[in-house]
Amino acid sequence: MEDIEPASLSARLRQKIREAIVGEGGWLGFDRFMAMALYKPGLGYYANPSLKFGTMPASGSDFVTAPEMSPLFGRALAVQLRQALQACGSTTLWEFGAGSGALASQLLAELGDAVTHYHMVELSAALRQRQAERLQPWAGRVLWHDRLPERLDGVVLGNEVLDAMPVQLLHWDGSVWRERGIVWEGGRFAWQDRPTELRPPVQEGFESGTVVEIHRQAEAFVRTLAERMHRAAAFFIDYGFPEAEYYHPQRTGGTLMCHRGHRADGDPLADVGLKDITAHVNFSGLALCAQAAGLEVLGYTSQARFLLNCGLGDMLLDAEWRVSVPARRLIHEHEMGELFKVIALARGVRFDAIGFASGDRSHRL
């Protein structure tokens, strides 16, 4: 892959986005902007060769995910996935947005012969290359795809993939909702709102100036997934809330956030292509879309409760401190334990999923 200096990469990406703005008559919806900033081939954040995942800023990484934090994440998750594979009568696992390949390596090592085919849906050529290097010991089992298959059987997995799907922004000015988009003004990207028929699922109680996200792309992904699932179960792990918390009147600034060098900021218009852009997940919206498309919600709970149900507590007791100490961040309420949630969906198969045996919150969706 071509080696691109960060400043040059960002400048080239800005030019592509400027051209898109001109092509759309001078205004680009934020979802289009976010898609280009993250996924424009060769230039977007996830499509360029920069390092993304790591435990410390000194590595040159931007953020850490659970598998990089501790191998116990994969070990605990494997308990649930093994049960789901058995229930589906399958040895096939699909992972979306596999990142560094850390989770895949943990699961392949832990699940052994329970997985004969590990399919990875990955759009980024740079990430595919890194995943292939990491997963060389299982080269005969791992296959890569750049799109959804026509039929899905087995178990589907997505860890921190939904939060990176482009969102639309709506701004409440005290009387009407407007969609927030991007213009090129004074030599830089700037916000501009325009009239829209779009509405958030909750429309009352908002203060003037409130900005919220709506997740049409993530919901479309779930509907498409439902169309392709036959005898399958899907597990998604991400940060987010049920609808009542997501659109709470006190959440006036929405959840949009950027990550670079293990620091967070709220300005997606700066350093385009050089940092991650995310939004928390509205799990109620996803669950309703899934049910409308014929899927069953097997469970919904916090990451902490899910991992403990899968045996993480005993794993912590048996692990040496170098492994157990960082793993505790996976379940601490002020770390990842409460902010991250797990939702499971299924079609053609029913079973009492281990991860939701205690503390299932499906009734709160």
N, C-alpha and C positions, 0 to 999 in steps of 0.2 A: 504494500500500500504506500502511496505517496506520503512522504514526511512533510507535514505542513506546520510551520511556526504558528503558535497560538494567535499572534496579532494578525497575521496574514489570513489564517483560517476564519477568524471572526469578521475581518473586513470583507472577505469573499462571501460569507454567509449574509452579512448585512446587505450587500449589493443584491443578492438573490431575493431577499425579502423585500427590498425596495422595489425591485422589478415586479414582484407579485402585488405589491400595494398599487403600483401604477396600473397593472393589468386589471385590478378590481375597482378602478375608478377613484383611487386615492385613499381607500379605507379597507383594512384587512381585519376580519374577525379574529379575536384572540386565539381561538382554537386552531385556525390556520397558521397563525404566527408561532404558536407553541409546537405544532407539528413540524414546521420547518426548523425551528430552533433546536429541536431534539433529534429529528430523523432525516433531515435533508442529506441525501447520499454523499458521503465523504466529508461533509462539513458540519452537520448537526451534532449535538453533544454526544448522542449514543452511536453516531455513525462515524465519528472521527477517532483517531488512534490514541487519544489521551487516556491516561489511567483514571478510572472512576472509583474503584472499590478498594478499600484498605482500612486498616485499623487506626492509623495515625497520620496526621498531616505531613510528617516527615517523608512518608512514602511517595508523596506527590498525588495522593488520592483525594477525593472530594467527600466521601461519606462511607460509612460502614453499614453493611446489612448483617442480619442475624447469622448466616453461615460463616461469614468472615470473623464474626465475633467469637463463635465457639462451635466446635464440631458436635457438641451435644445437641445443638438445634437439629441437625440432620438425623442424629440417632433417635431422638424423641419423635420427630416427624415420621421416621421410617416405621415406627410401631403402628401409626394410623394408616399409612399407605399400604403396609403389608395386609392389614385387615381388609382394606378396600379392594385391593387386588384379588384377594381370595373371594370376596363377595361378588366381584365382577367376573370371576372365572377367567382372569387374564394375567399375563405376564408383561403387559405393555404399559409404559409410563410416558406421559407427555408433559414436558415443562415449557411454559411460555416465559420469555424474557429471562434467560438463565444467567445473565450477568457474567461473573468471572468463571462460572462453572464450579464454584465451591460447593454449592448445595448438591449438584449432580454427583460430584465425586463422593460426598458423604453418603448419599442415598445408594449409589451403586455398590459402595463398599459394604454398607450395612445390610442391604436387601439381598445381595448375592444372587443366587439362581432364581429368586422370586421375580426378577426383572430380566427378561431376555432381549427386550427392545426398548431403548430409551430414546424417545424422539424429542428434539429440541426445536421449537419454533423461534427463530432468531433472525431479525432483519439486519443486524449490524455485521458487516464482514469483519470488522476489527474484533468484535467480541467473539465471533465464531472461531477466529484463528486462536485466540487465547483459550477458549473453551476446549478446542481440539488438542492443544498442547497439554492442558491440565488433565484431560480425560483419556490420554493415550493408553493407559492400562486397560481401558474398556473399549478400545477402538472398534472392536467387532460388534458391539451392542448399540453404539450411539449413532444416530442419524440426524441430520439437520434439515430443516424446512424453512422456507421464507413466507409461508402462508398456511392457513388452516387447511387440514385435509377435508375431504368430502364426507368422511365418516370417522367418528371417534368411538373407540371401544377401549375399556381399561380405565386408567386413572389419569386425571388431568391435574396439573399443579401450577400455581402462579404465586411466587413470593415477590412482593413489591413490584408488581407489573401494572396493576390497575391505576395506581397513583400517577403513573407516567403517561396515561392516556390523555390526549388534549381535551381541555374543558372550555366551555363558553362562559364568559363573565357577564353578569347582569348588575346594573347599578340602579338603585332606588333613589330618586331625587326628592322624595317626599310626596310626589303625586303620580308619577308614572315610572315604569321600568324601562330602561334603555340597555341595549347591548353595548358592551365596551369593546372597542377594537383599537387598531394601531394605525397611525398616520406617520408620514415623514415630514417633519417640521423643524425648521431652523437647524438643519444638519444633523438631526437625531430622530430616533423613534419617540413618539409621544402618544398618550392616550386620547381617545376621542369616542364619545358615546353617540349612538344613533337610535332612532325609534325602532321598536321591535314588537312582535307579537309573542315572543318567548316569555315564559313566566317560570319562576321556581315552583316546586311542588307545594310549598307553604307560602302564602301571599299576605299574611297579616302580621302586624306587630313589629314591623321593621322600622328602624330609625332612618331619617333622611341621611343620605350619604353611604348607606350600606352597600357593600359589594358581595355578591354570592356567586358560586360556581354551579353550573348545571352540567350533567355528565352524559350527554347524548351518545358520545362515542363509546364509553365504557358499557352503557346499556345496550347499544347496538352489538358490541362484541359478545355480550351475554346471550342476546337473542340468536346470533349466528352460531355460537357454541351450542346452544340448545338444539338448533336444527341439525347439527352434525352428530350430537351425542346419541348413542343407541343403548348399549349396556355399559354405562360409564358413571363415574363419580368424579367431581371436580372440587378441589380445595384451593381457596384463595386466602392469602395472608397479607394484610396491609394495614396501614394506619387509617383510621376513619371513625365514623360515628353512625348511629341510627339517625333517621331523618329529624326527629324532634331535637336532637342535640346539634346536628349539622346546621340546621337553619334556625337556631336559637336567636332571638332578637338581640342578645348581647354580643353575638359573633358578628360585629359590624364590618370587619375587614376581610371576611372569608377565610380560606385556608391556604391560598396560593403561597408557595414558598420556593426559594432557590437554595442550592447547596454548592459550595465551592471551598476547597481546602478545609473541610470539616467545620465550616462556618455557614450560618443561615442568613439569608437576606430576603427582602420582599420586593426586589426590583428585577423582574424578568426582562426588562428592556435593555439592561446594561450587560456587557460582556457576553453577547449572544453567541451561543455555541460553545462557550467555555464553562458553563455551569448547568447543573440539573435544574429542571423546573418541575414541580410536583403540586398536586392538590390532594387533600384527604378524600377518602372514598365515602360516598353516601350509601351505606350498606342496605338501607331500606329500599332505595331505588333499585339496586341490583336484585334484591330478593323478589320484589314485585315483578320486575321484568322476567326473571327466571321462572316464576310461577306462571305468569301469563303465557310463557313459551312452552309450558308443559314440564318444567323441571320441578323436583321436590327439594325443599330446603331441609337438609339432614341436620343442620345445626348451625349455631352462631354463638360465639363466645369470645372472651379476651384471649390473647396469646398466652398469658400466664396460665389461665385455667386449662386451656387446650394442652399445653406442654406438660403441665403437672398430671393431667389425666393420662397422658401418654407415657408417664413414668419418669419425667425429668427429675423429680425429687430424689428418687433412689440413685439415679445416675450421678447427681451432684454429690451424694454421700460417698460414692465409690471413686470419684475422680480426684486426681491430684489437684492441688490448689491452683496451679497455673491454668488449668482447664475450668475448674469450678468457679473461680472468682469472676472471670468475665461472663460466664454463662448465667450468673445470677442477674445480670442486666436484662436478660431475656424475660424475666418474670417479675422484676421489681416494678411497683406501680409508677414510680417517678421516672422510670426508664422506658423500656419497650413493653412491659407486661400488660399495662392497661390501655395505652394508646393504640397498640396493634390489636387487630381482631382477626378471627378466622371464621370463614363461612364455607359451608360444604353444600354442594348441589348434586343432584343425581337424576338419572333417567334409566328406566329398565332394571333397576336394582334397588333393594331396600335392605338396610342393616342398621343396627344401633351403633353408630360411630363412636369409637372409644374416646376420641378427643372431646366429645360433648357429654360424656357420662355424668359429669357434675358441672353445674354452673351454666347450663345452656340458656342463652338469652334470646332465643328466637322470638319469644313473645314480645320483646321490646322493639322489634324491627317495624 
